[in-house]
Amino acid sequence: MKQTIRELAKSYYEAMGRKDEKDIERRLHPSVTFLSPVAEFNGKQEVFSWVKGFLPNFESLTIRSACAHESQAMLAYDIKFPGSDKVVRGAAMLDFD
Protein backbone atom coordinates (compact mmCIF):
# COMPACT_ATOMS: atom_id res chain seq x y z
CA MET A 1 0.00 0.00 0.00
CA LYS A 2 1.35 3.41 -1.02
CA GLN A 3 1.64 5.99 1.75
CA THR A 4 -0.02 9.36 1.34
CA ILE A 5 2.03 12.57 1.43
CA ARG A 6 0.65 13.26 4.92
CA GLU A 7 1.68 9.79 6.14
CA LEU A 8 5.17 10.13 4.63
CA ALA A 9 5.76 13.48 6.31
CA LYS A 10 4.32 12.32 9.62
CA SER A 11 6.35 9.10 9.67
CA TYR A 12 9.58 11.07 9.07
CA TYR A 13 8.89 13.38 12.03
CA GLU A 14 7.82 10.42 14.18
CA ALA A 15 11.22 8.86 13.45
CA MET A 16 12.79 12.17 14.54
CA GLY A 17 10.78 12.03 17.77
CA ARG A 18 12.05 8.49 18.41
CA LYS A 19 15.57 9.59 17.43
CA ASP A 20 15.67 6.57 15.13
CA GLU A 21 18.67 7.38 12.94
CA LYS A 22 18.26 4.35 10.68
CA ASP A 23 14.62 5.12 9.97
CA ILE A 24 15.37 8.81 9.42
CA GLU A 25 18.17 8.03 6.97
CA ARG A 26 15.99 5.49 5.14
CA ARG A 27 13.31 8.12 4.58
CA LEU A 28 15.60 10.78 3.10
CA HIS A 29 15.65 11.04 -0.68
CA PRO A 30 19.12 11.29 -2.29
CA SER A 31 18.35 14.81 -3.57
CA VAL A 32 16.63 16.13 -0.43
CA THR A 33 16.99 19.80 0.47
CA PHE A 34 16.55 21.19 3.98
CA LEU A 35 15.85 24.90 4.10
CA SER A 36 15.39 27.00 7.22
CA PRO A 37 15.70 30.72 7.95
CA VAL A 38 19.33 30.22 9.05
CA ALA A 39 20.68 27.28 7.02
CA GLU A 40 20.35 25.24 3.86
CA PHE A 41 21.59 21.68 3.33
CA ASN A 42 21.48 19.74 0.08
CA GLY A 43 21.67 16.00 -0.53
CA LYS A 44 21.00 13.05 1.72
CA GLN A 45 24.41 12.96 3.42
CA GLU A 46 24.50 16.68 4.21
CA VAL A 47 20.92 16.71 5.55
CA PHE A 48 21.41 13.49 7.51
CA SER A 49 24.63 14.81 9.10
CA TRP A 50 22.74 17.88 10.29
CA VAL A 51 19.84 15.79 11.61
CA LYS A 52 22.20 13.47 13.53
CA GLY A 53 23.80 16.50 15.13
CA PHE A 54 20.40 17.93 16.09
CA LEU A 55 18.91 14.78 17.66
CA PRO A 56 20.84 14.96 20.98
CA ASN A 57 19.70 18.54 21.51
CA PHE A 58 16.06 17.81 22.37
CA GLU A 59 14.22 15.55 24.81
CA SER A 60 11.04 15.03 22.84
CA LEU A 61 9.33 15.95 19.59
CA THR A 62 5.56 15.54 19.45
CA ILE A 63 3.44 16.10 16.37
CA ARG A 64 0.35 18.18 17.15
CA SER A 65 -1.16 18.24 13.67
CA ALA A 66 -0.45 17.11 10.13
CA CYS A 67 -2.19 17.91 6.88
CA ALA A 68 -1.43 17.65 3.19
CA HIS A 69 -2.56 18.91 -0.18
CA GLU A 70 -1.29 17.60 -3.50
CA SER A 71 2.52 17.41 -3.17
CA GLN A 72 2.91 19.31 0.12
CA ALA A 73 2.51 18.38 3.76
CA MET A 74 2.47 20.70 6.76
CA LEU A 75 3.20 19.59 10.29
CA ALA A 76 2.89 21.44 13.59
CA TYR A 77 4.96 20.00 16.41
CA ASP A 78 6.25 20.65 19.92
CA ILE A 79 9.89 20.19 20.92
CA LYS A 80 10.99 19.94 24.54
CA PHE A 81 14.60 20.89 25.24
CA PRO A 82 16.63 19.77 28.27
CA GLY A 83 16.47 22.03 31.29
CA SER A 84 13.18 23.64 30.34
CA ASP A 85 9.62 22.94 31.41
CA LYS A 86 8.30 24.66 28.30
CA VAL A 87 7.95 23.35 24.78
CA VAL A 88 8.90 25.19 21.64
CA ARG A 89 6.29 25.10 18.93
CA GLY A 90 7.47 24.50 15.41
CA ALA A 91 6.11 23.89 11.96
CA ALA A 92 7.48 22.28 8.83
CA MET A 93 6.43 22.43 5.21
CA LEU A 94 7.53 19.43 3.18
CA ASP A 95 7.44 19.42 -0.60
CA PHE A 96 7.44 16.07 -2.43
CA ASP A 97 8.31 15.55 -6.10
N, C-alpha and C positions, 0 to 999 in steps of 0.2 A: 504494500500500500504506500502510495506517494504521500509525503508529508506536505501540508499546506505551508505557505510562507509564514504564517503566524506560528505554526508548530516548530518550524525550523529556527526561527528567531528565538522563541521561548526556550527551546531545548539547548541552544547555545548558552543563553544566560543562566539557565539552570545548572549547566556544567560549570560555569563560572562560580555560581553560588556554592557548589560542592567542591570547588577547587580541583576539579578532575582534569588534570593536564592532558591526559591521553584523549579524553573525549573532546576537549576544547580543540586540540590540534587536529583531530579527525574531522571536525566540522568546518575548519577553515579552508576556503578555496585557495588554490595556488596563486591566483591574482587578486586576493583580497586587499582592500584598502581600508585603513582605519584613519578617520579624520575627526579631530576635536578642535576646540578653539586654540589650543596651545601646541598641538603636535600632529604630524601626519606620518603614517607608516605604510609602506607598500610591500606586498608580497607576503606569502604565508610565513616565512622564517622571521622576517622583521616584525610582523604583527604578533606572532607567537612569542617571540623574545620579550616584547613589551608586556604582553599578558602575563607571562610567567613572572616577570618582575613585579607586576602589580598585585598578584594573588596574595602574597604574604602581608600586604598592607591593610587588609580589611578582615573583620571577624565574620560578617555575614552579608549576603546579597539576597534580597527577597523581591521577587517580581510582584508588583501590585496590580498591573494591568498590561494586557497585550492585545493589539489589534492589527489588522492588515488590510490592505487594499491593493489589488493588482500585484505589482512587484515590490511593494514596500511593506515593512512591518514597523510598528512603533511600540516600544516597551517603556513603562514607567516602573521604577524599582527603588528600593531603599537599600542603602549600604550603611552598615554599622562599623565604625572604626575603633580600634583598641583605645581604651582610656576615656571613652565618651559614652554617656548614657543616651545621647541623641543619635538619630539616623540622618543621613544625608540623602535627600531625594534626588534621583537622577532620571534621565530619559535617554533613549537611544532610538535613532532612526536607522533601519537597515534596508539597503537597496539590494535586490537580487536580480541578476541577469539570467 
